[in-house]
Amino acid sequence: MPVILAMEKQRNTMHNIRSNKQAHGTGHGPPVEESPQSGGPQREEQPPGAEASTPGREPADFPKAAPKHSVPTNITQRIKRQNNTFPFFSDGLSRTRSAQEKVVALEQQVLVLTAELQSQKELVKILHKALEAAQREKRASSAYLAAAKDEDRLELVRHKVRQIEELGRRVEALEQEREQLVHEARLREQQVQELQQHVQLLMDKNQAKQQVICKLSEKATQDFIQPPGAPDAADPDFLSQQERMEHLKDDMEAYKTQNRFLNSEIHQVSKIWRKVAEKEKALLMKCAYLQARNCQVESKYLAGLRRLQEAVGTETDSFSDLLGQLVQEALQWEATEGSADPVELNPISEYDDYGFLTVPDYEVEDLKLLAKIQALEVRSHHLLAPDAKERALRERWTALGELVPSSELKQMLRAGVPREHRPRVWRWLIHRRVQHLHTPSYYQELLGRGQACEHPAARQIELDLNRTFPNNKHFTCPTSSFPSQLRRVLLSFSWQNPAIGYCQGLNRLAAIALLVLEDEESAFWCLVAIVETILPADYYSKTLTASQVDQRVLQDLLAEKMPRLVAHLGQRHVDLSLITFNWFLVVFADSLVSDILLRVWDAFLYEGTKVVFRYALAIFKYNEEEILRLQDGLEIYQYLRFFTKTICDQRKLMNIAFNDMNPFPMKQLQQRRAAHQERLEAELRELERLKAEYMERRASRGRPVRESCGSEEDGEGEA
């Protein structure tokens, strides 16, 4: 927090100085003239260095040759230029300001610069402390690596455990501070409610008095209108009415005065209420930040326990038991924490907007700790989510009218489409792909054909329905209509494209389309657009030729963009195609969290398969250092099974995919595909030739006579 406050203070100071410079540079305000109160012309106030400048020299070179003592002189000149539009006087008095006013302006500038200097000093102190902490961490790691005996390393590990306990105490202190802030926020909220009630009471009272004033005004107007037969001035009733009218006028003036007073009170109460609301908002933001930092510290603590558990292994039984106990306590911490902390600043639902589990439920016991770490990372990401950027992106999509292909639309699609605009945008993207195939009644004809006779792929489709997204409530709930809609979409596609029929993976593509578009006919055309217009031919054929070609192209791109990672995996005989083949087949449907997955699809439906290559490379780049730390091949495979689910920062991943992976020309991608396609087809022809030769040799030898192999029981019976 001190770093953030210091940096915010520095930015405000620099913004004030830049505003002053822009005010002078743009020429606002009247020109500097001779002031009659200053007692001398203006040119006498110019610094001595200004007259000594050479006429042929450029103005930009002058500050480089200025001496050190010219810095205050430049500041004085800037303050004098700013005084041309002195904020405390009107435009007519700005030209005749006194020397005292200039001194006041100079003092203000000195205060601004002093505050800036103080913030810079605080920032330097904080950075120095951070550097010292990093150096201590480095020395501790060096000592651990340089230790010659296991006892020394064990002592260092115990020292780290003590440091972890100290971090735990600091976390408890931060938690107490957060609870105190939450309590203070509640008190502020109660005060705001009381002030709101008071304001409402005053407004009701004011409204009642205004009604009384209106009635009295109407009555006074009627009394002023003289009837046809005016009474005599000496009539006592007339005199009493006049006297009463005068009293009513006095009452009306009193009510008006009281009304003005009440209006001023309401204005003051409104100002107080706004200040309290702003302070409450700041406190809530601070609480959210502290809670996010708490999640991050807990995540680091669990990650440290995991690394210690992997490093120690079975060296000492006592230390392994201690680590196991700490891990069990950490896994059970969430249950006890929920009762002690009922306040949830940014609650995370069990399911997201599309029905996917927010945090996956791993069945393997070894991955429970990793699931807890992932849950903490997701919670921290939600607490620190940049709402301002998402709000700006949502406003851009709201202001966007008719969709037209352009570079601006491409950048907006890469940044992601908000949930409320995604169905409309996807329908437009799909229509661009299949408008030459689309007919109004075509889908209904395919449904009728499927009802008339059963397709050969119907059995396989029925088997895959139950395996579609087991972590999504829309496909696991028995009463949901999504499975039946998915069945009809897949059967219709199998009739529409008999060359493919059905291939495993198409169910996930159609399911994603159903979840977003919420219409089975639109989901059908989305599946047609992906399989028949976006992805290459033979991507879902029996040989999966195009899919295998893309895996080889990905290997080439990985070797080009990340040679260290490829060398590391090659030394440990890790075949990435076992992991990445499914990425390309279902366009990351089983790999990424839903928020990032759908943003990938936003760009994929517009730009094509190049987006899949970009994000595949970006995922490895995102986790490159973590993979390089793993030394065992089996451990790498285990990590690659779930590491995509740990990615929460969509903006960082997008920046890697579309900025760090450049250049990424489509022409080069097509050339590599063509080269690998030719090699793969040659390999397949060679395999077919070898198979044909084998079958010929087998046929020439004749059919072999199989010996009867009886069981042991049969042999015993015969004996």
Secondary structure, DSSP 4 states (H G I P E B T S, - for coil): -HHHHHHHHHHHHHHHHHHHHHHHHTT-SPPP---TTTTS-GGGGS-HHHHTS-TTS-GGGHHHH--TTHHHHHHHHHHHHHGGG-TTS-TTTGGG--HHHHHHHHHHHHHHHHHHHHHHHHHHHHHHHHHHHHHHHHHHHHHHHH--SHHHHHHHHHHHHHHHHHHHHHHHHHHHHHHHHHHHHHHHHHHHHHHHHHHHHHHHHHHHHHHHHHHHHHHHHHHHSPPSSPPPTT-HHHHHHHHHHHHHHHHHHHHHHHHHHHHHHHHHHHHHHHHHHHHHHHHHHHHHHHHHHHHHHHHHHHHHHHHHHHHHTTS-HHHHHHHHHHHHHHHTHHHHHHHH----SS---SB-TTSBBSS----SGGGHHHHHHHHHHHHHHHHT--HHHHHHHHHHHHH--S----HHHHHHHHH---TTTHHHHHHHHHHHHHTTT--TTHHHHHHHHHHHS--TTHHHHHHHHTTS-TTBHHHH-TT-SHHHHHHHHHHHHHHH-TTT---TTHHHHHHHHHHHH--HHHHHHHHHHIIIIISPTTSSSSS-HHHHHHHHHHHHHHHHH-HHHHHHHHHTT--THHHHHHHHHHTTTTTS-HHHHHHHHHHHHHH-THHHHHHHHHHHHHTHHHHHH---HHHHHHHHHHGGGG---HHHHHHIIIIIT----HHHHHHHHHHHHHHHHHHHHHHHHHHHHHHHHHHHH-PPPPPP---HHHHHHH-
